[in-house]
Amino acid sequence: MRRKRYWEMTTEELARATRALDEPLVVDQSRPLSTAEREQWRRVKQGRGGTQLGQGFQRISVRIEQGLLDRVTTLARKRRISRSRLLASLVEAALAQQE
C-alpha cells in the first residue's frame, strides 16, 4: 500500500504519522549501525558533487537569461537531475557534435 505524502494528509493523519517525533531522543533506544546503514551513512557524509570522470570540478559563474534558466530548471526537475548535471550533459553533447 502506498503511503500518503505529508502534504496530502489531514491534520489528524499528520499528527498520528509524526507522533514519534514528539518523544525525546533516548540514547538507550539506539543501536549500532548495520553494515548497510554504515555504508549509507558514509555515502551521505561524503556529500554530493564531483564528476564521473574523476578529474574534479571547478565552480564557474555564468550569466544566463532568467527565462532560459527557468526552462533549464524545469527540465532538470523533470529528469530528476541537478541543473549542473543537465548543463554539463548538454555541453558534452554540443562538444561531441562539434567533433
N, C-alpha and C positions, 0 to 999 in steps of 0.2 A: 504494500500500500504506500502511495506517495504521501510524504508529509507536506503539510501546508507551509508556505513561506510565511515568515513572521508578519509581513505587511498585509497578508491576506487573512490573518486570524482576527477573531473577535477579541474584545478586551479580556473576557473570561478565559478563552483559549490561550492567549498570550500569557496571562498570569499563571495558568497551570503549567505551560511549557517552560517558563523561566523561574518557577518556584525554587528550584535547587540553587539558583544563583543568589537567592536571599540568605542562604546559610553561610556562616563564616567558613573560611578555608581552614580545614583542620589537617595538620601535617600527619597526624596519626592515621588518617584515612588514605594517605597516598601510598604508592608502591614504587619500586624501581621500574624504570622503563624496560619494555621488552626490546629485543634486538631490532624488530621492525620499527618500533617507536623511536628508538635511539637513532636509527638511520634517517627517519623522517625529521627528527629534531636537528640532526646535523645539516640536512639539506635546507631547512628553514633558516638556521643560523647563518649558513653560507650566503644566503640572500640571492637576490635576482641580479640580472645583468650579465655582462660578459658576452662572449661571442662563441659560436660553434667552431670557429677556426682556431681558437686558442692564441690569437695574436693580440689579445687585449682589445681595448676600445678607447676612443677619445671622444669626449663630450665636445660638441661644437654648438655654436649659436647660429641659427639660420632664420632669416626673416621670411615669413610666408603670409600671404593674404588670409584674412580671417575666414572668409567663406571657404577657401580651399582647405584650410586647417580643419574646419568643421566637417567637411566631406571626408578627409583623411581619418579623423577621429571616429566618424560613423562607420566607415569601412573596417577600421581596426576592431571596433567593438563587435561588429557583425561576424568577423573572422575569429574573434576571441584571442587576439594577439595585441601586443603593445604597439603604439604608434611608431616607436623606434624600430621595432622588428618589421613592421609593414613598410616603412620608408626605406629601410636597408634592403628589403627584398625587391622593392621597385627600382632602386638604384642598381642593384645587381642585375636585374632583368634588362635595364636600359644599357648597361655596360656590355652585357653578353650579346645584345642585339647589335651594338656598335662594332664588336669584334668580328 
